[in-house]
Amino acid sequence: MAGGLAAGQQLPVYSQYLYNKFLINPAVAGSDGYTSVNLTAREQWVGYYGAPRTYSFSIQARMLKRSYILKQAIVRKQVYRPKTDGKVGLGGYIFSDKNGIIHRTGFQASYSYHMWLRNTTQLSFGLAFTGYHYKIDESEIDFEDPAEPLLYSNLRRGMFVPDASFGVYLLNGRYSVGFSAEQLFEAAGKIGNGTYKNIKINRHYYLFGSYSFYPNTYTEFQPSFLFMMSEQFKPQADIGLTYIYNQAFWAGLAFRTSGAIIASTGLKYQNLWFGYSFDFTLQEIQRVTYGTHEITIALKFGDSARRYRWLDRY
């Protein structure tokens, strides 16, 4: 039984990571200069009993430059110095992730530090602390043995598991590249009376990137990739292309090497972003499901002219 619990998908898989990279990389917190509030809901393999369901609510912000203040120098010259140089980003999110009989509910708090390379490229580092309540839903299991250890384990009652994540993010007006590692400590929980081994969440690695082409003023084509792997599942990758019009409408198509085609679309109205994706699985399970659906809604606040240094003119 323990092997069955430990196997399979351990962490959520997102299809709209391009629109909220913060969920897979803490270094993204505040990187674009916006204060962003994001809600993501993902229903995987709709119609299949026990399929994964993930909900998250996140917020992130940048400690941007404030107005310059007048200070007196030692040589009695008046100089202007900024109150803060806007290098720090903060963020956090809460989540609920259910996969079969396993249920994780928790939070993540992130700190990021941003620096400039050659005035037009931003390099960011991020650290995050994660804590979640990990348990099984005993109402979903029938045991023949009344002395089954899982009936009396910490796993059934639930346990708090702390862990951490690390990320690096490179951002430019044309491209972005990020690498992150989640579940750094691979925190484990002991269950039962020793009959079963420790159950742990394996370390997960993410590498993503995108590049933008601008045929004209209003049109943008953005090829992208996401590479995922862990010590628990085989490496898989998303390779996609997104069409963006006037920074207000987008549509994309991607292929996931584990066997799925992902179609996504979205639009922007003022400071509101809305995105939707549909995953069509190229496996037999597709015959008994209605596909995978993911919705993202975001509010972004802040002067867009202060997003990046190459637009920073004050």
C-alpha positions, 0 to 999 in steps of 0.5 A: 500500500505504501508503494502505491501511495508514494507512486504517481504524480506527487506535485501539481502539473500546471499548463499555464505556467507561462502566466504565473511562473511564481508557482514553480519558481520563487525567484519570480516573485516581484520580477516584473514590477507588478503587484499580482494577485492570482487564482488558479484552478485545475481539474485533471481528467474530469469525469475520472474518479479520484483524479488530481484537483489543484487550487491555489491563490497567490500574491507577489510584489516588488519593493519598487523604487520610491521617490528620491529624497534630499540628503546632506553629504559630508562635503555639504553638497545636496544629493538625491538618493533613492529610499530603496533601489527596488531589489527585493521581491516578496510573495506567497500562496496557499494551495489545496492539492488532492490526488486520489486518497492523498490530500495536501493543504498548505502555504509557501512564503518566498523572498527574492533578490533582483540585480541588473546585468548590462542594464537590460537583463535582470538576474533573480534569486529566490528562496521559499519556505513551504509547509503543508498538511499531508494526509490520506482520506480514510473514507476512500479506503476499505481495509480487510484487515482491521489491524491495518497500520494505516488506520492508526498512522500519522498519515491518516490523522494528518501531519505537518510537513515543512520544506523549502524551494530555491530558484534562479530567474533570468529576465530580458525584454526578449527572453526569460529562463528559469531553474528551480528545485522544490522539496529540497529537504525531501521531508518524510513522514513515518507511518504505521508501526514500522511495517511501512517505510517512510513516505516522502515527497521527492525533490522536483526540478523545473527548467523553463524558457521563452523567447519573443519574436515581433514581426510588427508592432502589435504581433508577438510569437513566443516559443517556450519550453518547460522541462520537469523531472524528479527522482520519482518520475521520468523527465518530461517536457512541454514544448509550445508556441504562443501567439500574442496580439497587442499584449491583450489577447493570446492563444497557444498550443503545446505538446507534453512528452508524457502524452498530451496536447495543450491548447490555451487562450486568454485575454487582458482587460485593463488590469485583469487577466483571464486564461484558460487551457485544455489538455487532451491526453494521448492515452487510454484514460482520455476515453473515460474523461472529459480532458483536463481544464485549467483556469487562471484569473489575475489582477495586476497593479502598478505602472507598467513603465516601471516594470523593467529597467529598460523602461525605467526612465526616472 
